[in-house]
Amino acid sequence: MKYNPTDCQRPELLNKNLIKGNILLCGYSFNFVVGSASIKKVSETAKSLGAAGFVLFPVGIPGIVIADVSKDWTGRVKSFKGTGKIGDGLMPILHKSAPQVALFSARGPNIKDFNFQEADLLKPDILAPGSLIWGAWSLNGTDEPNYIGEGFAMISGTSMAAPHIAGIAALIKQKHPHWSPAAIKSALMTTSTTLDRAGNPILAQQYSETQAMKLVKATPFDYGSGHVNPRDALDPGLIFDAGLLLLPS
């Protein structure tokens, strides 16, 4: 992942004289989602620079231009005249844009298997919630610096999407105890949807030519059969079963 200096992960790149006693403003880029940047490191950076505190803001929010700026011979800002305050916040507006295919979600097709032999499989099979999922976490977990010693964590990835599918499959098995794994998979895939909550085609996050994130219309290489629909999967109407002889070798 490309390093972003506004993530405030490296205090040696920032002007301590400018920051000391003030609020350190830091961006919240995709690096925080994939784990290459952490809020804990931001806190350590702010502390080492003598900041009174720090504020994280996502990329792309409205801002202000401070015109009266004094710079040194290197081009670094020495001082500026401007004031700001944190108000009561903003009321979130949901546009029914979910679900979307996350930027980090693996795309298809899978042309090689684990032995690097020709496979020519569509992949992925299905799309499930896997971005910023809040769930139980081991107190001894060390994968996420922000959640060391915590009992719950908010993380992203296949490790979050897979439990959703496994849980839904368990509910289907409970309702249809005689169904095979292939039948359950069939129920999940044939009832999935390719539309978001507003009834529009699902969009996929991608990097643009300028490394900014953009949204494009997703394809089966992004979401497989579509986003899982637990309610419909419990009663699919028609299933496609398969035995051992019908499975790919």
Secondary structure, DSSP 8 states (H G I E B T S, - for coil): ----GGG---GGGS-HHHHTTSEEEEEE-THHHHTSS-HHHHHHHHHHTT-SEEEEEETT--------EEE-TTS-EEEE-------S-------S---EE-TTS--S-EEE-TTS-EEEE-----B---SSEEEE--TT--S-GGGTT-SEEEE-SHHHHHHHHHHHHHHHHHHSTT--HHHHHHHHHHT-BSB-TTSSB-EEEEE-TTS-EEEEE--HHHHTT-B--HHHHTS-S------GGGS--
